[in-house]
Amino acid sequence: MFNNILGNDKIKELLKNSIKLNKISHSYLFLGTEGIGKKQIAKEFAKMILCTDSNKYCDKCKSCIEFDTNNNPDFNIIEPDGNSLKIEQIREFQNRVYEKPIISNRKVYIINDSDKMTR
């Protein structure tokens, strides 16, 4: 877990413990300066949440394999379209939230650069 990410040890430990104790919040905010690994930590955390193995990080289950090949239907990253996140992107996101998970028992969405949402 988080083996390929250097630093941020306190945050990584906090996220690991939330998985172990099955006390995962409905949302997390990863803040900080650009280039410190926020998105990478969020993706690794998402992979752990979606893992169907009881150890929560097997790298062998269907969810983990599809996650590594960017094909996991229960995971989606919403990126800004141009300089901002468009209203249509958020509407599409809202519609997809209502769908049930396919592989895992949860779904994970990352809204990258959420500060770029338009009013």
N, C-alpha and C positions, 0 to 999 in steps of 0.2 A: 504494500500500500504506500503510495507516494514515493516509491524508491527512486524514481527518475527526477524528483523535484528537490532541489537544494533549498535550505533555509525555511523560514516560516514554520519551525518545528512546533511551536505552541498551537498554532492554528491547525496544523495537520493532526496533532494529537487530539484536539477538541473534536474535529470531524470524525476521526476514527472511533472515539468513545461514543459519539452519538449513534454511530452504526452498531457498535457492540451492544449498547444498552437499548437499541431499538427506539431511540428518542430523537427521531429525525423531524425537524421542523418543516412546515409547509413551504418556507422560503428562506433563502439566505442572500445576503448582500456582500459581495466581495469588493472592497474598496481599496484604493491605493494608487500610487503613481504608475504610469504606464511602463510595462515591461518587467514587472516583478513576479508574474506568473499567476495572476488571478484566474484567468481563463483555464490555464492548465490544471490548477488545483480544483476548480469547479468541475472540469471534465472527469478527473480522476474520482472525485467524490460522487459524481453522477454514476460512473461505472460501478462503484461499490454499492450504491443504492439499488441499481438495477440488476445486480448479480443474483442469479437464482440459486447459487450454492449456499449452504448454511454458513460457510466461513466468510462470505461476502466479498471475496476477491479471489476467485479461482483461476481466472484467465482461460477457462476451459469450457464453461457452459455456453449454451446458444446465445445468451444475452451478451456475454463478454466477447465472444468471437464476432458477433454482429456489431458490437460497439466499436471494436478495433478496426473494422472495415467500413465504418460510417454507414452501416445499414440497420442499426437498431431502430425499429419503429416506435419504441417508447422513449426515444431521446431526440431532441431537436434543439438546434442553436438558431436563434433569431439574430441576424446581423443587420446593421443599418444598410438601407438601400440608398447608396450615394452618401450624402452628408447627414441624413437623419433616418430614424425609424418612421416609416410611413403609417398612416392610419390604416391602410389596407393590410399591412403586415400584422398589426395588432388585432384587427378583426379576424383575420385568418387564424391567428394564434388562439383567440378566444373560442372560435368554433372547434378547434382541435382539442382543446382542454376537456371538452365534454366526452370525447371518445374514450373508451375503456382501454387499458393497457393490453398489449397483445402477447408479449413474451413474459415480462415481469409482472409483479403485482402493483407496480407504481409506474408513473411517467415522470420524466424530468425534462424541463425546458430551461435553457440558458438564454437570457436576453442580454446579449453582448452590447456594451456601450449604451445602456438604458438611458443615460443622461442625454442622448441624442433624439429622444422621442419628441415629436411635435405636439403642440397642444391639440 
